[in-house]
Amino acid sequence: MLDQKNADGKTHTQATVSFNEAQRGIPSWLAAPGPMGSLEYIFADANVVAGFVVKDPVKLVDDLLGVIETVSPDLRKKSGQAAG
């Protein structure tokens, strides 16, 4: 759902995404809406801002690495060598 309102000479747009079934990938990372103090630091003249709350940041990184590994299968092995 997308909602756009004009108030005090400013346009406010809000999008809501919902799912009927258990999801994998990006939709499975999203948590219920909650406070995000970091949004207090967005410049007033910013054109676009996106924010989201994740359930499990570790799962998010694991999923992203899994996608990247389809292109570079030795990614985790190479990163372990670089770190060690």
Helices and strands as residue ranges (DSSP letters): E 2-7, E 10-15, H 26-29, G 37-41, H 57-69, H 75-83
